[in-house]
Amino acid sequence: MHDIRFIRENPDDFDAALARRGLDPLAGKLHTLDEKRRLLTTQLQEAQSRRNEASKAIGQAMGQGDTDKAEALKAEVAEIKAMMPGLEEQEKALGEELSAALAIIPNLPADDVPQGADESDNVEVSSWGEKRDFAFTPLEHADLAPPLGMDFETGTKLSGARFTFLRGDMARLHRAIAQFMLDQQTRENGYTECNPPVLVNDDAMYGTDKLPKFAEDSFKTSIRKPNPEVYNELMSHLSTKGWPATLDDYSKLVESLKWEDPANRRWLIPTSEVSLTASVAGEIIDDLAEPIRLTAHTLCFRSEAGAAGKDTRGFIRQHQFEKVELVSICKPEDSEAEHERMTECAEGILKALNLPYRKVLLCTGDMGFGARKTYDLEVWLPGQGAYREISSCSNTGAFQARRMNTRYRPEGGKKTDFVHTLNGSGLAVGRTLVAVLENYQQEDGSVIVPDVLAPYMGGVDILRSTQ
């Protein structure tokens, strides 16, 4: 969420930053809405003040025996009271309109974010690792993995496209990767392990900038109950007419009783960034001398409505997947250094697994909605002969904190300020599994287990065909 005061005081700077995002100027429209709302707020305050003055004056006039003045004041108070609900309703409507307009505007890019239209304009910052020289033509994981226990057909049978059923040592390797990542981030990098809900409410999704922008990319669920009014009416009708005679009539009756109570609506998290970051929503954190660092291994869910037709083959882009997420909450002056640190923590996993990768600074046209600066880590997949994203580490500045109303109070200070929040993958578990399969594959179709994962594999050091 943007600071309307900043927009009001720096309209040209705001529009220039939006232009870097490829957006038209918006400061003028936002300023007009804000002025109308502020004018109504002033009118309300003046009306309230005059109402209070007139109410006091009534008693004084009555005490002085001036009934005509008292009656005139009473009439004025009554007129003000009658007018105020309309002003309050207009002020609320304009406030909601302004909030809705601000909610769909992306974060402003940091000054050092490169200008660009899409991923082709991203800038490679560094690379690490030696690409393996294969004595044979390496396979893509979608061809290599099925005999080893990556069952695409059963996943599709159970749930549809972009779902996968892992079996045996393949499932164990997937679990081992996640456990190794958690141990590394908690024991070596100082993150606190959490086990958060994967079903969250509207506020959590809105506060972490997933609503309203990405509603169609998220899975929604709800508890559906009979609408009390419809239910009572139907029960009254049925008590005299009897129950439906056919199964079809009964089905129509059941369907008519269903309704969605917004209070029961929940969203399946697209990443535990939502749960972890929103855990401090609405809070004032004392001091915050050191960043709060949280991590979690969770299921994640994305409908991928905005990625139709992309990566439909294999395990790269799934509706249900797992990630070890990293989240930091810190003071504004610490966020740039924390961003670099978080990215290094994610890089450490790739180095430990000896997976070649490159670090890329995203351009303005490829950066996420809530980010002001993002590094992507792209792992080398020899089967595809390409680098693919395996982690995205973003500094959102105060963008999410304003939406969540999360502040901190410096030690010994009275004034509060918005925190900065950061998030990153440390790493995406499924994509790491893909990278291990493709980089550690053997000519006979087996896959060697990386040394750092051996303690988690119960003596299994190589995945072999189960077919």
N, C-alpha and C positions, 0 to 999 in steps of 0.2 A: 504494500500500500504506500502511496506517495503522500508526502507532507504538503497539504494544501497551502500552508504558509510559505513554504519554499517556492511553490509554483507562483503564488501571488507576488512574491518579492523578486523572483528570478525567471520571468516568463520566457525570455529569449534563450537562456541557458537550458531550460527544460525542453523547449521545442527543438533546440539544436541536438540535445541528447536523444530525443525521440527520432529525429531524422537519421541518426546513426543506426537506429533500429529499423529504418525503412518506413517510419510512420509519419503521417501528416501532423502539422501543428495542432495542439490541443489546449494549450494554455489559455487561449482566449475564451473558448467554450467553458472550461472549468472555472475560470475567473468570473464569468457571467453568472454561472450557477451559484458560486460562492458568495458573490455580491448580493444576489437576491435572497439567499438564505440568511446572510448576516444582517440585511436590512430588516427582514422579518424578526430576527432575534432581537434587534434593537427596538423594534416596535412593541414586541412582547414585553421586554424589560421596562419600557416606558409606560406601557399600559398597566403592568403589575405595580410599578411605583406609584402611578397616579391613583390606582384603585386603593392602595394602602393609605395614601395621603387623604383621599376623600373619605375613607372609612373612619379615620381618626377625626377628621373635621366634622363628621356627623355628630359624634359625641360632644364635641365642643359646642357646636351650634345648638344642640338640644339643651346643653347646660346653660347656655346664654338665653334660652327661650326663643331662639330664632327658628321657628318651625318651617318657615318658607325656605330658608337656606338649607335646613336639614333635609327637607323633602327633595330639593333640587339635587343635593349631593347623593341622596339615595337613588334617584333616577339615573344619575351619572354612573354610580357604581354598578347598577343593574345593567346599564348599556355596555359598560366595559366587560362585565362578566359574560354577557351574551356574545360579545365580539371575540373574546379570547380563544374559545375552542376552535374557531375558524382559523385564527392566526397560528395556533399551535399545530393544527392539521396541515396547513400550508408549509410551515417550517419543517415539520417532520417529513413531508413528501419531498421537499427540496433537498433535505439532508440525505434521504435515501437515494434520491436521484444522483446526487453528487458522489455518494459512497459507491453506488453501482458503476458510475463512470470511472472512478478511480480504480475500482477492483479489477477492471479488464485491461489496464494499461501495464505493460511489462516494466520490469525494473530498468533503471538507467545504467548503461554500461560504464565500467571504470575507464579512466582516461587511457590506460595502457592496453585496453582490449582492441585488437586490430579491426579495422573497418572491412566488411565483406558481406556478400549476399548469401552464401551457403557454405557447406563444408569444404568446398574447393579453395576457399579463402582462409581456412584455418592455418595456423603457423606452427610448424614443428619446433619444439623447444629443445628437445634432447632425445636420444635413443640409447638403449641399453641391451647388451646381450649379443651373442653370435648366433645367427641363423644356422640351424643344423644342415649339414650337407648330406642328403639322403642318397644311398646307393640304389634306390628304387623310386618310383613315382609315388609320393605320399597321397593317401586317400583323404577325402573330406570326411569329417566325423559322421555325416549322415549315411555314408557307405560303410565306414569302418565299424561303427558302434553297434548296429543291430545284433550281430552274432555274439557280442560281448555283454548284452543285457540291456541295451537302450531300445525299448519296444515302442515304436511309434504307432503301430497298428492298434494295439490294445488301448493306448491313450486316446486315440481317435474314436475307437468303439465306445469307450466309456463316456467321453466328454466332448468329442468333436475335434476339429483341427486345432493345432497348436497346444496340444496336451500330450504328455509322454509318460510312459510307465517304465520305471527303472527296476531292474531285477538283479539279485545276487551281488556279485562283487562290484558291479557298476553302481548299484545303489549305495554300497558301502564306501566306494571311492568318493562319491558325491558327498556323503556325510562326513568323511574324513577331511575333505577340503574345507567344509564349513567349520569343523572343530578346530582345525589348524589355524584358520583365519581368526577365529575368536580368541584362541590362546595367544596368538601373536599380538593382536590389538589390545588385549587386556594386560598380559604379563610384560610385554616389551614396550608398549606405546602408551600405557596409562589410561586407557578408556575403561569406563565402568560398564560391565555387562548388564544388560537389561532383558527382560522378557515381556514386551508390551503387548497389548491387544492388537489383533489384526483387523478387527471391526471397530470403526471409529464414527463419531457423529459429524454433523455438518460443520460445526465450529472448528474441529480439528483439521478438516480438509480445507476449509476457507482460510484458516490462519496460516497454513503452510502453502498457500497460493495454488491449491489444486482445484478449488472451486472459485468462481463459476467456470473458469476457462477450460478445464479439462474434465468436465462432467461426463462427456461421451466416451472418454478414454478410461473411465473407471467403472468397476462393477459395483452395483448398488443392491442392497437387500433390505428387507423389511419384514416385520411381523404383521400379518394381515388379520384383522379381526372384523367381526360383523359390525356394520354401521348400526349403532343403537336405534336410531329412528327407523331405518329400513327394517331392521330385525323385528322391532315391536309391531310395526304395521303388518308385516307378513305373518307374524304369529297370531295376531288378531284375526287376520283373514283366514288362516288355516284352521283356526279353532272352529269356524263355522262351515268352511267349505271342504275340509279334509285335506290330506296330503296329496301331492301330485300323483297322478295315476301311472306315469311312465318314468323310466330311468332318464329320458331326455328332459322331461319336465323337472325332475329332481336336480339334474345337473345345472339347469338354468337357475334354479332357486339358489343352489350353493354359490354359483358365480355372482349372483346379485347381492349376496351377503358380504362379499369380499370388499374391503376398502383398506387404504393405506393411511395409517396414522403417522404424520410427519415425526412425531416424538419417538416413534419406533424405528425410523429409518437409520440404517447404518451403511457405511461404505467399506468395502474390502480395500485395505491399504495398497497403493501402488508401490510403496516402499516404506520401510519403518522410519524413514525421515519424518513422516507425518506423526507417528505416535511419539517418537523421541523428542522432536522439536516442540510439539504441542504439549508435552508434559510440563512445560514451564509457562503455558499460556496464562495471561492475567496476573502474573506474579511480579512482585518487586523484589529483586534479588539483592541482598546486602553485600556490599563490597565488590565481589566478583574479581578478587585479586588475581585468581588463576581461572582460565577457561574451564567450563564444565564440559567434560568429554564423555559421551555416551556411545555405546555400540550395542547392536542386537543382530541376531540371526533369525530371520523370520521368513515365512511365506509372503510372497508379494503377488499382486494380481493386476493385470492391465488388459483392457479390452482391445487395445491397439487399434481403435477406430481411426486414428490419424496415421496408421502405418499399414493400411490395407495393401496386400500384395507384396509386402517386403518380407524377405526371409521366411517364406512359408515352408521351406524344406529344412528339416533338421531341428536342432535344439537351441538355436541362437535366440529366437524371438518367440517366447511362450506366453500364453495367457496366465499361467501359474508358474512361478519360479521362486528361487530363494536368493537372498542377498545377506551379506554381513554389512550393515550400514554403519557409517561413522557420522556423528553429529557433534558440533561444538557450539556452545553459547559463550560469548565473550564480550569484553568492552570494545567499543569502536576502534580504539587505537591499537588493539591486539589482533584485529581480524585478518590483516594482510599476512602477518607472520604465521598466524594459525592456519591460513589457507595453504601456505607452502608446507607447513608441518603435516597437515592432514594428507596432502598429496604424496608426500614422502612415505607416510605410513601405508598408504595403498600400494605404492611402488615396492615397498619392502616385501610384500607377499609375492609379487612377480619375480623379484630377485631370488627369494628363497626357493621358489619352484623352478628357477633357471629358465624362465620363459622370456624370450626376446620381446621387447615392447618399445613403443615411443610415446613421448609426452607431447601433447598438442594443446596449444592455447586457442580456444574457440573464438571465432570472429563474431561480430555483432549479429550477423544474419543466422548463425547456427546456435547461438547461446539460448539456454532455456528461459522461460518466461520470468521466473523469479530471480535469476542470477544476475549479478553485476560483473562477475568474472568467473570463468570456468576453465579448468584443465581436464582434458580427456586423456586417459591412458588407453592405448590401443595395442593389443597383444598380436603377435605374429602367428597366423594360422597357415602352416605350410600346405595343407590340403587345398585351401582356397587360394594360396599364393597372395595373401593380402593381410593388412592390419585391420583388426576389428575392435571396436570399443569394448572395454571390459570394466572400466570405472570412469565415473564423471564426478569431479570434486568442485563444488561451487561455493563461492562466497556470496550470500544474498544481502549483505549489509544489514540495514534496519528494515528492509522491505517486509519480511515475515513478522518481525517484532512489532511493527505498527499494526499489522492485521490482528495479531494475537494480544496486543497491548501488554507486552513484556518489557519491563524496565529493570534497571539496577540503580542502587544508591551507593555512591562512592563512600568509603570509610570516612566517618566524621562529617559527611555532607548531608544536606537536606534536600537539595534538588536532585531529581531522578532524570535518567536519560534512557533511551531505547538501547537494548542490547543489539549485538550483531549475531547472526546465526549462520552456520556453515553446515554443509552436508556432503557426503561422498560415499561411494561404494568401496568397501574394503575387503572383498571384492564381490562382484556378481558370481554366485557359486556355479550356476549352470554354464556360464560362458568360460569360467576357469576350467571346469570339467572338459569342455570342448577343446580348450587350448592344450590341456594335458594329453588328451587322446591324440590330437594331431601331431604334437611335438614329440611325444614319447612312443609313437607307433613303431612296430617292427614289420619286417617284410612278410612274415607269416600271418599278419593280422592281429597279433597280440599287442599289448600295451604295457610297458614297464611302469611301475609305480615310482614316482619321484621319492628320493631318500627322505625328505622332510615329512612325507605322509606315511612312511612305514610304521611309526609307532601307533598309528590310528587304524591300521589295516589288519591287525591280528595275525601277522605272519604272511599275508598275501602280498607278494612282491611283483606279480605280473597278472594282468587280466588276459584270459584266454577264451576262445570261443566256447559257448555253451551249446552249440548246435551240432 
